[in-house]
Amino acid sequence: YEGPWIAERYSGLQDLFKTNPDAIWPTVREIVEPGKSFSAQQAFEAYYKLQELKVAADRAMAEAGAQVLVTPTAGMTYTIKELQADPIALNSNMGRYTNHMNLLDLCGIAVPTVFTSIGLPFGVTVSAAAGSDAFVCDIGSRLHKASGLTVGAMSSTIDAVEEAVAKRFPKSRFLQGVPTFKIVVSGAHMEGLALSWQLTERGGCFVRRARTAPMYKLLAFEGMKPPRPGMAGLGFEESKEHGRSIEVEIWELPAAAFASFCNLVAQPLGIGWVHMEDGSKVQGFRLVDHGADSGGGVGAAGEAEGAARKLPTEISEHGGWRNYLAKA
């Protein structure tokens, strides 16, 4: 509540300050009114200092290899009586871990996690670079579910609310007019598995579980990190004898995210048409390098020096990646 940034708040309230200052809550007036005394020079100096701090903060996150920052939402929970006695200082204390959010151009989500032994709430804030909204919301959702808390003051569980929302808006979770595309995933990108964050951070939404037409075989690439399957299409004659229907998931993503998602697809996989059990076709993960070893390597790059080349294991009999993981 200090510095030239307050001038922006004063700018929005200046007419009210001139005509009817008593209409402004006293605490707000005490915070905002000094904003009229800052000069343009002070504002620029503060802006330059902020940019230095942002560079330092970005460097610290990069050096730590961190994608998100998790902090307490509020370091202390005060009673109403305590806040009324010293509102500015105590509100400043509560914002210690979050006041930087707008200044550093971050996005974040506050997540309730637990009630203390004396019945007061405690939660954390998950923050990341601007534009990572879907990513932090996915993490926040998982933390909230793990806490075992209900939704707000209601008795409903998080799963119950999500099911109700899905029933009310069954067609799409995107705003009308937003171009989207559907994609079939068959392994590590499935909901709750190791790479599903690559979908959710791009605003992806789970649509439904489904099955392919019985014309594929499934191979386990256990040497990849994380392990994942490759779904290989079979020819017409071969599929009549050996083809299997594979359990998959269909997701929906904003069309603007297509290129960045495709850049994450690891060899020996690619994106191509997948024939579904209901006769439709959807773009999805396919095995494109059929000679790859269990680590996804192809040719000389896939051969471990001094060791026999290990091929991926066929796991078609399990009917899907989840079943294979459950029985492995």
Secondary structure by P-SEA (a helix, b strand, c coil): cccccaaaaaaacccccccccccccaaaaaaccccccccaaaaaaaaaaaaaaaaaaaaaaaaacccccccccccccccaaaaaaccaaaaaaaacccccccccbbbbbbbbccccccccccbbbbbccccaaaaaaaaaaaaaaaaccccccccccaaaaaaaaaaacccccccccccbbbbbbccccccccccaaaaaaacccccccccccccbbbbbcccccccbbbbbbbcccccccccccccbbbbbbcccaaaaaaaacccccccccccccccbbbbbccccccccccccccccccccccccbbbbbbccccccaaaaaaac
